[in-house]
Amino acid sequence: MQNIVLLSSTEFIFRFLPAAAVVYLLTPVKYRNMVLFLESILFYAAGTLKFTAVLLVLTLLNYLLGNQMFTCNYLTVCGESDDSTDRKKKVSLILAVLLDAGVLTAFKVLALAEGASWLPLGISFYIFKMISYQADMYTARIRQRPPFSAAAAYFTMFPQLTQGPIMRYNDGFRRKGLLRKPRLESFEDGLVYITLGLCMKVLLADRIGILWNEIDKIGYESISTPLAWLGAYGYTFRLYYDFWGYSLIAAGSAMLLGFDFIENFHHPYAATGIGDFYRRWHATLGAWFRDYIYIPLGGSRCGTAGTIRNLLIVWLITGLWHGGTFNFVIWGLVLGLMIILEKFPLKKLREKAPFLGRIPVLVIIPLTWVIFAIPDLPKLAAYFTRLFPFFGAGAGNPADFLRLFPVYAPLFAAAVVLCVPAVFDAIVRFRKSVPVVLLLGAAFWYCVYFMVTSGGNTFMYFSF
């Protein structure tokens, strides 16, 4: 049963998802949110029973605190508010944020000290949804009082529970959300996105990921420079297609239930700069940091010094959100500094020659993923000495590269082709044509073959 939380497993694709969708769709509309909540709790308990109580308690407390803020907003609209009403609303928001951020921080620290088994599955993602819910309640973006079933289903919605995307409440659960009626076209599109996501995860990410494992076994200090660069791009493709694949499976699964498609990746490697890259990469997380941290800090309205400060704060928090080891701090601050360079000293140059912005996307981003991938700082330093063999280090024997490159070249070629926006967009555009339907059908069963024979690999973002 535990494998149902792995969206690329046969248990999820052939058992849990069909059963959950059928029960949900056969349920009268007014009870569907409660059914979705119960299905999501079952889904979560199957993966991590010991932390299910944490999710349930946070769900209840966040609903009650949000309800308090809605009541204060209602009194304000009715002209019945006073200073105490405003204080209650602010206190409710502060308590909610302290609760959610405190629980997340406590478990992150505990996991760092005692091991990853102490990090509840998906806690970063469902807590971010809870915080966005509270902020939207405070600012009255949520204009109708959510019933408990709707709020609880939003917090725990199983396709998004373990790794996002970080949907906003208004995107699927406002009043009209109670009238969700899945259409046949939406159902068909959901199956297409699930298939595309499986192909990215099973046929690309998992296969390319073997290269990184081989490099780790050789030892970073022993690999040649050509293999070090191949490994950097290998990890880049592995992470990209692992997380993009998951996002498509999650979005497609939600579409089977009548929700709209949520785009979490928009061709990031076609970006014109690192800032543009992170508007396209894990877009719902980037939008969350923008709306709930960067803009409340003052955003770009604080002058040059204030904007630089805000960007560094956001990227430091982004790094710490991904992990407590020092490599994530380095990763976040490096990206923050690169974006600051783009935004200020290099701004005029990028405006005159936009194509120059593609160079850091294709060269620097893969190097930052190496920082992201290796938490051990001495090993990280060793890897970079192989990437840049200066000071007499030497480039090493290229025999390892010549041995491994032919094995992975077809996978790299497929990964590069799929990075071209026109390729993926064409598949989506012609998804109902007979050739594409046949191709996707064959690809789906080929994925199933690998899922059965390899047993399935955990999505990389399970660690966060």
Secondary structure, DSSP 8 states (H G I E B T S, - for coil): -GGGGSTTSHHIIIIIHHHHHHHHHHS-GGGHHHHHHHHHHHHHHHHHGGGHHHHHHHHHHHHHHHHHHHHHHHHHHTT---HHHHHHHHHHHHHHHHHHHHHHHHHHHHHHHH-GGGS-TTHHHHHHHHHHHHHHHHTT-S-S---HHHHHHHHH-GGGTTT-----GGGT-SGGGGG----HHHHHHHHHHHHHHHIIIIIIIHHHHHHHHHHHHH-TTTS-HHHHHHHHHHHHHHHHHHHHHHHHHHHHHHHHTT---------GGG-SSHHHHHHHTTHHHHHHHIIIIIHHHTTT-SHHHHHHHHHHHHHHHHHHHH-SSHHHHHHHHHHHHHHHHHHTTTHHHHHH-GGGGHHHHHHHHHHHHHHHH---HHHHHHHHHHHS-TTTT----THHHHHHHHHHHHHHHHHHHHHSHHHHHHHHHTTTSHHHHHHHHHHHHHHHHHHHHH-----GGGG-
